[in-house]
Amino acid sequence: MKSITYLQFNGEAEEVLSFYEEALQATSVQKVRFDAFVQNPNAPMTAEEQNMIMEARIEFFGNSLMLSDVPPSMQAVMGEITKGNSVLISIIDADPEMNARSFEKLVEGGTVIMPLSSTPWSASFGIVIDQFGVMWKFNSDASKFLDNFLK
């Protein structure tokens, strides 16, 4: 069994995917739009909804992140997509230079919560909320910290 981070957006998944592809130096990006499948005549989608991302995966530095749009017709049943702070993606155990490159890209149009810097628990630690409302935490020494602290 595996677990993966999956983000949902309100029609902006294409933009998010392009942004993350560059910011995270993606090695692979795959996407499928809703129009790849025959539409249900009992629940037809608008042309705009059919062009939205049904499922996408981006791979970077041995990690995967999945995302999709939730069209308005689906939100009517599932509930609205709202930006919030209940999800945080943590990038751990990367070297400080790699953290700096990704952090600087993700901060474009976003908000720095804690600047990337050396702390007593990590050589490279910082928190940013990107322009899409997703919170990212960078901690170059996360595994070492827990292993050493919990001994």
C-alpha positions as CSV (number, residue, x, y, z in Angstrom):
1,M,0.0,0.0,0.0
2,K,1.2,3.5,-0.8
3,S,0.0,7.0,0.2
4,I,0.4,10.1,-2.0
5,T,-0.5,13.7,-1.8
6,Y,-3.4,14.6,-4.0
7,L,-4.5,18.2,-4.5
8,Q,-7.8,19.4,-6.0
9,F,-8.4,22.7,-7.7
10,N,-11.2,24.9,-9.0
11,G,-10.3,25.0,-12.7
12,E,-6.7,26.0,-12.3
13,A,-5.0,22.6,-12.3
14,E,-3.4,23.3,-15.7
15,E,-1.7,26.4,-14.4
16,V,-0.7,24.7,-11.2
17,L,0.8,21.8,-13.1
18,S,2.9,24.1,-15.3
19,F,4.1,26.1,-12.3
20,Y,5.0,23.0,-10.3
21,E,6.7,21.4,-13.3
22,E,9.3,24.3,-13.3
23,A,9.4,25.0,-9.6
24,L,10.0,21.4,-8.7
25,Q,12.2,20.6,-11.7
26,A,9.8,17.8,-12.7
27,T,11.2,14.7,-14.5
28,S,7.7,13.6,-15.7
29,V,4.3,15.2,-16.0
30,Q,1.2,13.3,-17.1
31,K,-2.3,14.5,-17.4
32,V,-5.7,13.4,-18.7
33,R,-8.6,15.8,-19.4
34,F,-12.3,15.0,-18.7
35,D,-13.0,15.0,-22.5
36,A,-10.9,11.8,-22.8
37,F,-14.0,9.9,-21.8
38,V,-17.5,9.6,-23.3
39,Q,-19.7,12.0,-21.4
40,N,-22.6,10.8,-19.3
41,P,-25.8,12.0,-21.0
42,N,-27.5,12.2,-17.6
43,A,-24.8,14.5,-16.3
44,P,-23.4,16.4,-19.3
45,M,-20.3,18.6,-18.7
46,T,-19.9,22.0,-20.3
47,A,-17.1,22.4,-22.9
48,E,-15.1,24.3,-20.3
49,E,-15.4,21.4,-17.8
50,Q,-14.5,18.8,-20.4
51,N,-11.2,20.7,-20.9
52,M,-10.3,20.6,-17.2
53,I,-7.7,18.2,-15.8
54,M,-9.3,15.0,-14.6
55,E,-6.1,13.5,-13.2
56,A,-2.5,14.5,-13.3
57,R,0.8,13.3,-11.9
58,I,4.1,15.1,-11.5
59,E,7.3,13.4,-10.6
60,F,10.2,15.2,-9.0
61,F,13.3,14.1,-7.1
62,G,11.9,10.6,-6.7
63,N,8.5,11.9,-5.4
64,S,5.1,12.0,-6.9
65,L,2.3,14.5,-6.5
66,M,-1.2,14.1,-8.0
67,L,-3.8,16.8,-8.7
68,S,-7.0,17.5,-10.6
69,D,-9.7,20.0,-11.1
70,V,-13.2,19.5,-9.6
71,P,-15.6,20.9,-12.2
72,P,-18.5,23.1,-10.9
73,S,-21.0,20.3,-11.8
74,M,-19.1,17.9,-9.4
75,Q,-18.7,20.6,-6.7
76,A,-22.5,20.9,-6.6
77,V,-22.5,17.3,-5.3
78,M,-19.1,17.1,-3.5
79,G,-18.9,20.6,-2.0
80,E,-16.9,23.6,-3.0
81,I,-13.1,23.6,-3.3
82,T,-11.7,26.1,-0.9
83,K,-8.1,27.1,-0.3
84,G,-6.9,26.5,3.3
85,N,-4.1,25.6,5.6
86,S,-5.1,22.1,6.5
87,V,-2.7,20.5,4.1
88,L,1.1,21.0,4.1
89,I,3.5,19.3,1.7
90,S,6.8,18.7,3.5
91,I,10.0,18.4,1.4
92,I,12.5,16.5,3.6
93,D,16.1,15.5,3.5
94,A,17.1,17.5,0.4
95,D,20.4,19.3,0.3
96,P,20.1,23.0,1.1
97,E,20.9,24.1,-2.5
98,M,18.0,22.0,-3.8
99,N,15.7,23.4,-1.2
100,A,16.7,27.0,-2.1
101,R,16.0,26.4,-5.8
102,S,12.5,25.0,-5.2
103,F,11.7,27.5,-2.4
104,E,12.6,30.5,-4.6
105,K,10.3,29.2,-7.4
106,L,7.4,28.3,-5.2
107,V,7.5,31.7,-3.5
108,E,6.8,33.5,-6.8
109,G,3.4,35.0,-6.3
110,G,3.1,33.4,-2.9
111,T,3.8,34.3,0.7
112,V,6.9,33.4,2.8
113,I,5.8,32.2,6.2
114,M,9.3,31.5,7.4
115,P,12.3,32.4,5.2
116,L,14.6,29.5,4.2
117,S,17.4,29.6,6.7
118,S,19.6,27.5,9.0
119,T,17.9,26.6,12.3
120,P,19.1,24.6,15.4
121,W,17.2,21.6,14.0
122,S,18.0,21.9,10.3
123,A,20.6,23.3,7.9
124,S,17.8,24.5,5.6
125,F,14.3,25.1,7.0
126,G,11.5,27.3,5.6
127,I,7.8,27.5,5.0
128,V,6.0,29.1,2.0
129,I,2.4,29.3,0.8
130,D,2.5,29.2,-3.0
131,Q,0.3,31.3,-5.3
132,F,-2.3,28.5,-5.3
133,G,-2.8,28.4,-1.5
134,V,-0.7,25.3,-1.0
135,M,1.6,25.3,2.0
136,W,5.1,23.8,1.6
137,K,7.6,23.1,4.4
138,F,11.3,22.5,3.6
139,N,13.4,20.7,6.2
140,S,16.8,19.4,5.0
141,D,17.4,17.4,8.2
142,A,14.0,16.1,9.1
143,S,14.9,12.5,9.4
144,K,18.2,13.1,11.2
145,F,16.3,15.4,13.7
146,L,13.7,12.8,14.6
147,D,16.2,10.0,14.7
148,N,18.5,11.9,17.0
149,F,15.8,13.5,19.1
150,L,13.8,10.3,19.8
151,K,16.8,8.2,20.9
